[in-house]
Amino acid sequence: MNNWSPELQTIVDEIDVQIAPQLAKIDNNILYNQNKVLHAFKKNSVAEADLIGSTGYGSDDSGRDKLDRMYAEIFHTEDALVRSQFVSGTHTLATAMAGNLLPGDELIYLTGMPYDTMQQVIGIAGDGRGSLKSYGIKFSHVDLKNGEVDFDIARKLLTNHQPKMVVIQRSRGYDTRQSFTVDKIKSMIELIRETSPNSIIFVDNCYGEFSEKHEPTEYGADIMAGSLIKNAGGGFAKVGGYVVGKHELIENTAVRLTAGGIGREEGASLNNNLDYFEGLFVAPSVTGNAIKGAIYSSALLEWMGAEVTPKWNDERTDLIQAVIFHNQEKMVRFAKALQANSPINSFVDPVPSNDAGYEDQVIMADGSFIEGASIEFSGDGPIRPPYAIYMQGGLTYAHVKLAITNAVNDLYF
C-alpha cells in the first residue's frame, strides 16, 4: 500500500493476524458500551429540540439538563455536570477540586505525583498564582513502587492524615508506568474506605471513558471528571468537560464554576448540544477504534525494536501508547513523522517549545480538526529523559494504521 516496502507489507500482514484476538475483545467492549449509551438516549427521550441549545443566561436549557442526567446514568452516579464553560480537562479537574476543598484541607494523590499541568493547579510547580496551595490547601502523595501503588505506605499515610480528598489518576500522564485498570482502581477505593472512610475519593478519568466495560464510579468513587475533547466527546465536541458523582459534590463544583447563588442554573450551551449528543453517541465506537490503533502501533513498533508501553497484548484501560526512545533526536524525528501523516497541517514540522502548564519544553504532533483534541490521533511528550512520545486517539482505526505504518516505512525502511 502506498510506497510501503514489500518487507514492511509482509510484517503488517503478520501483525494483523497476531492482534486479531485483541481487536475482537475491543469490539466486544464497544458493543457493551454502545448499548449503555443507547439506553440512556432512549430513557431520556432525546428529541430534536434538545439539540438546539441556548444563549444568554442559558435558563431552561432542556438539552443541557438532559445531558447531565444521561451522564449520571451512564456513569452510575447521583448527578453530573456537562458544560462547555470548562476550557480543558485540567480546568475541569481544578474546578471540581477547588469546589470541594477549603483552606486547611489536605489533598493526597494516591497514584504518585500528578502530571505536569495538575502540578501547577496544586501549586507544586509554576509560580503558584491561583493554585490550591495559595488558598491554604495542603498536598501529599504516595510514591509509586515499581509503577504500582505502594499499599503499605498508602495505608499509613491515609490512616495518619485522614485527608479531605484522595485523588486517583487513572492514566499515566507523561510517565512510563502502566495506566491503572478499573480493577486496580477498585482495590484502591477499598483501601481508602478502610483507612480514611470520610475522604472524598476523586478519580481523574481523562483518556479512560469507555475503554473498559465498567467505570470507577461503579465501585465507589465519589466524584470523577474528564474532558469532552477526549473520549466522551467522540471527536464531535469542540470544547468542554464533565464531572459526575454525588449530588452535593456536583453542586459544589457548579458553584465554583459559576458563582454562589447561580451554580448550574446558568451557562448557555450555545451551539454545542448537537456536538455533545452526537459525540456521546459515537464515543464507544471512536474510543474503541483509537484503542485498536494503539494495539496495532504497539505491535508494529515493538516488531521494529522500539521500546513500547503498554505491549500490544497488555490489558488496556485508556488511549495512551508510549514509545520510549532514550534519545532526543529520535524522539523529535518520530514526532515529525507522525505530523506528516496527519489530515491537518501535515506539511508542518513540530519543534520543541514552551507550552502553558508545562515546566519542560514539549513537542507535539497534532494534526487534528479540533485543536488539542486527544481523541484524534496525536503524539506529544516533554523534552526530558526518557524522551518518550505519548500517542493517543484516532477517530478511525484505518487512519492510525496508515499513519503509524507510513511513519515506520519512512524511519526504518
N, C-alpha and C positions, 0 to 999 in steps of 0.2 A: 504493500500500500504506500502511496506517495513515493518517496525515494528510499524507503527502508531497505537496508541491505538484506540479501537472501538469508544470511545467518541470523539477523535480528528477527525476521519473519518466522523462522523456524522456532526461535526462542519464544516468541509471542504465542505461537500455536501450542507449544508445550505448557506454557503458563495458563492459557485458557482452560486446558484440561485439569491442571493442578488445582486451580482455585474454584472450579465449578461447585464443589460441595459447600464452600464458604459462601458463595454468592446465593446459593439456594437457601441457606439459613437467613440471609438478609431479606430475601423475597418473602419468607415466612413472617419476619418481623414487620415488613411493610404492610402485609395483609392484615395482621393483628391491629396495628396502629391505625390503619385506614378505617377499619371497622369502628374503632373507638371514636374517631373524628366524625365519621358519617353519622353515628348515633347522636352525637352532640348537635349536629346540624338539624337532624330530624326532630329531636326532642324539643329544641328551642324554636322550631318553626321559623327558620331564617327566611325572610321574604325579600323580594327585590327592593322594597323601600328601605330595608336595613343597610343597603349598600351605598346609599346616597351621602350620608354624613351630615355634618352640621357646621355652622360658622359662629362667629362671635363668642358668646359665653359657652355655647355647646349644651345648653339646657335641653333636657328631654331628648337626648340622642339615643334612640332605640337600638341602633346598630352597635354603638359603642357599649352600651349597657348589656346587650345580648352577648357580645364577645367576652365580657367579664364573666358572665355565667357559664359560657361554654368552656373557657379556660379552667375555671374552677371544677367543672365536671370532668374534663379530660385528665386533669392532674390530681383528681380526688381530694380537693381541698374545700374549705368553707367558703372561700372568697377569692377574687382575683382582681387585678388592676392592669388593663392593657391600654397603653397610652402612647400617642405619637410625641408627647412632650418629653419623653425620655430620649435624650440625644444619643445614647450609646449604651452598651451593656454595662460599662463601668459606671455611668451615671445612674443607671437603674439600681445596681447593687449599692452604690453610695447612698442613694435616696432611701432605700429600704433599711440600710444600717442606721443612718442618721435619724430616721423617723422613729426608731425603736431603741435608741441608746441615749442616755442622759449623762451630763458631766459626773465623773466619778465611777461610771460603769466600766466594766472590763470586757474586752473583745479578745477571744482566743481563736487562732487558726489551728485546727487540729491536723491539717494536712501540710505542714511545713510553711515556709514563707510564701505569702501570696505573690502573684505575678506582678510585673512592673507597674502597670497603671494603678493597681489596687494599693501598692506600697505608697504611692503619692496620696491616694484617698485617705489612707490611715494616718500618714504622717511619718513614716519611717524612711522616706526618700523625698527628694524635692525640697521646696522652700517652706513647706508646711502651711501655706496660706489656705484657709478653708478646710483643713484636714480634720479628721476626728480627734487627733491628738491636740490640735489647737483649741478644741472645745472641752478638753479635760477628760477625754475617754482613753483609758489605758489599753495597752496591747501586749499580748504574749503569743507565742506559737510553740508548737511541738515539732522539733526537728524530725524529719523522716529517717528511718533506719532501713538502708538498702531499698529505698524507694517506697517503703510501706509505712503506715502509721505505727509509731512505737507505742503500743498499748500500755506497757508498764509505766513509761514516763507520762503518758497522757492521763492515766488513771490517777497518778499522784498529783499532777498539776490541777486537774479538774476538781479533785476532792479538796485540795487546799485552797483554791481560788474561788470556786463557785461563781464563775463568770456570768454576766448578764446574757452574753451571746457567744455561741460557739459556731464557727464557720467551717464548712466542709467544701473544699474546692474540688469539684468533680474532674475537671480537665487538667492536663499537665501544665498549661500555660507555656512559657519559654523554659521548660525543664525536660530533661530526657527520661524522667520517670514515666512509668505507665500511668495512664488516667485511671481513676478509680471506678470500678464497675458498681452497679446498683447493689449487688450482693455485698460488696465490701462496705459500701456506704451504710447499708442496713446494720452491719456489725458495729460501725462507728456510732450510729444513732443509739444502739442498745447500750454501748459503753457510756455515752453521755447521760442517758436516762438513769443509769445505775449509779453514776458518781456525782452528777450535778443535775438533779431532776428538775430544777426550776429554770435552767438555762434555756434560752431561745435557740433552737437548732436551725441554722441558716445554711442552705445549700446554694452555692454558686453553680448553676446548671448550664452555663454557657457552653455551647457545642454539643450538649448531651441530649436534648429533646428528641424523642422518637428513635434514638439509637438502639434502645432495647425495648422490650415489651412493657416494662414497668419503670416508674419514676420514683425518685427518693421520697416524695411526699406520700407515697402509698405505704411507707414504712416508718412514718412518724416524724419526718422533717416538719418543723413549724412554719417555715417560710422559705420560698425558693424564687430565684429570679434569673432572667436571661434576656438576650437581645432578640429583637424581631428581624434584624438583618443577618441572623444566623438561622439555625434550623427552623424555628417556629414560624418564621415569615415565608418560608418556602420559595424564596427568590423573588417574591412579589412585593413584600413590604419594603418601603424606601427609607424608613426611619422608625424608631420606637423600641419599646421594651415591655416586658410583662413581669408582674410579681404575683405569685399565688401563695396561699397559706391560710392561717387562721384569720377570722374576721377582724379582730382587734388589731393585729399586726398590719393587715392591709389598710385599715383605716388610718393608722399612724403613718404609713408610707404615703398615702394620698394627701394627708395634711402637710407633710414635708414637701411633697412635690408642688403643691399649690400654696395654700395658706390656711391658717386656722379659721374655721367657720365656712370654708369653701370645700376643702377636701376633694372628693371625687365628683361633686355635683357639677363642676365646670371643667372645661377643657374641650374645645371644639375638635372634632375628628377631621374636619375639612374634607379632603377627597381621599382619605386613607382607608375608609371602611372596606371598599371593594378589594383593595390590595390585601387587607388583613384577613378578610374572609376567604378569598381565593388562595392566598398564601397558606393559611392554616389547612385548607382542604388538601392541597398538594404536598404539604410538609412531610408526611410519612414517606411518600414516594421519592421526593427530592433528597431527603436525608439518606434514605436507603441507597440511592444512586451514588451519592457522594461517598458513602462508606464502601460501596463496591469499588469505586475508583481508588480509594485508599488501599484496599486489599490488593488490587492489581499493581498499583505503584510500588507497594512494599515488596511484592513477589519479584517484579522485574528488576528493581534497583538492587535487591539482595542478590539476584542472579548475576548482576554485573559487578558484584563485590562490594557494594556500598553497605554502610552500617545503618540499619533502619530500626525504628521502634515506633509502633509495635510491629512484630513479624506478621507475615501475611495470614498465618493461621492462628494468631492470638485472638482472644475474645475482645470484641470492640464495644466501647461504651461512648464514643464521641467521634467527631470527624477528623481528628488531627493525626497526621502521619509525619513523623520526624525523620529527617535524613541527616546523619552526623558526618561532617567532613574533616574535622580537626585541622582545617586549613582555610584561611580566609579567602584566598584566591579561588579555590574550588567552590566554596560556598557562593561567592558572587557570580561565578560563571554559571552555576546551576540556576540561580535566580534569573539571570538574563535569558537562559534557555526556556524557562517557564513563561516569562513575559512574552517571548517571541511566539508562543503558542496560545496566546490569549485572544479572545474575539475583539477586545477593545485595546487600543494603544499597543498593538503587537510590535510596532516599529520603535517603541521607546526602550531605552536602556536604563534599567533601575540601577541606582547608585546608593551606597550607604549615606544616610542623612539623619539629622535630628528630627524627632517626632514627638508631639505633645504627649506627655505622660510617661515617657521612657527616659531612663538615665543614660543608656548607651545609644550609639547610633544604630539605626535599624535599616535593613534592606528589605524592600517589599516588591514582589512581583504580583501585581494586582490589576489585571486587565478585565475588570468587572463592569457590568452595566450600572450597578449601584455602588457608589464609592465606599470601599471598605467592607463590602458585604461578604462575610466569611462563609456564607452558604454557597457562594460562587467560587470556582476554583482559583486558588491563590497560594502564594507561599511567601513567608517572611521569617525574619529572625534577627536577633540582636548581634551586633558585631563584637562578639566576645567568645572565648572558649566555651564549649567545644565546637563552635562555628557550625551550627545546625540550622537547616531550613525547616520550618514547620509548615507543611502543606495542609490545606483544609478545603472542604467544599467541593462543588461540582454540580451544576444544575442537571447535567446528564452524565451517565457513565461513559458514553461514547466520547464526549469531549475530553474527560480526564484520561481515558485510554490513549487517545490520539496525542494529547499534549505531552504526556509522560514518554510515550514511545518515540515521538519526534525528538524530544529533548535527549533521550538516551542515544538515539541514532546520531544526533549532532555531536554529542560529547564523547561517545565511546567508539563510534564507527567512522 
